[in-house]
Amino acid sequence: MKTMDLFSEDLRPPEERLWGMALTESLNTGLTAEWLHYWRTLPPPSQVADRDFLSEGIWAILNAGMKEALIRKKWPSIENAFLGFDAAAIVADAEGCYERGLAIIRHPGKMGAAVEMARVVAEKSPIRNYLATLNEKELLDFLGSLPFIGKVTRFHLARNIGVDVTKPDIHLTRITAAAGYASPDALVTAMCSLNGERKGVTDFVLWYWAAHVGRVVYARTAEIFGRQYVEGDVG
């Protein structure tokens, strides 16, 4: 019976086996059921509050090119520096917010971008009404036009405000290369067709897996897909 179970497991599509491994190992390294519930029930952008949009926007700005663990550690101080992400209050005390933020993370460009994003949110408040008028392409274009967001980080912000997209960060890009897929979105879409999850859920679990288990996940991915793993091929 045990031999048959192992044989049956080998017959599962590699995308399904990758999901099972990523989810199991993520749960074993700290991913909680509460986090999964959060991503599974995240409302669409048409329901996002101004504070939440601004919080996620500043989070995406600060995380670009930096360690998530570092930003998470400093996040309570950032929230205080930016007045609980109250856009109108930040605009009224723009210089103070900038200086307080700069004392926490010495990156003038990112601190300036955080203040500018608050101005955008204040001008469009309530921003959910504006977002509700946009289709997905228009929404991504709008997010990409925000200060310090750009073509890649816009997917991070989009996912975090409830758009069902894949975030093509370095971890997802490396897993994709190891699996032999053309793009992170193609891999995540294939996995979602089998696991029944939203792209944002699958994306987040894969990111968590790579970020917390380490580079070994790329070799494991290649093995699942029957590919030869070469370190340089995945960055």
C-alpha positions, 0 to 999 in steps of 0.5 A: 500500500505504501509503495502504491501511495508513493507511485500515485504521488509521482503521477501528480502534475509537478505544479501540484507537487510544487504547491504541496511542498511549498505550502507544507514547508512554509507552514513548518517555518512560521506561515500561519493559518491566519496569514493564509486566511488574510490572503484568501479573503483580501477584498478588491481595490474598490473596497480599500481604505485610504489608510490601507492603500497608503500603508501598502504603498509605502510598504511596497516602496520601502521593500523594493530592493531591501530585506523584508525582515528589515522593513518589518522590524522597522515598520512600527516606527515608520507607521508612527513617523507617517502619522498612522498613514493618515494622508491628509495629516502627512500632507499637512506635516510633509517635512516632519514626516520626511525627516522622521522617516529619514531618521529610521531608513536613510533613503531620501528618495524613498522617504520623498516618495512616501510623502508624494504618495500621501499627496496622491491619496489625499487628492483622490480620497476616497481612493477606492472610488477612483480605483473602482473606475479602472480596469486591471490594465489601467489600475496597473498603469496608475500604480506604476505611475506612482513615485518609486513604484515602477513596472515591477513593484506595481505588481507588489502593490496591486497584489497587496490591495486585492488585485489577483496578480502575480508579483514577479519578484526575485524569488518567484523569478528564480522558482520560475526559471528552475521550473522551466516556465516562461514567466512567474505568472504562467507558473502561478496560473498553472498552479492555481488551476490545480490548487484552486487558490487565488494568484495572490495566495499562491504567489505569497506562499511561493515567496514565503517558501523561498524567503524563509527556507532559502536557496535550496528551494530552487534545486527542489523545484528543478527536481520536481520538474525533472530538470537539471538545476544549475545555480547560475541559471536562477540568479 
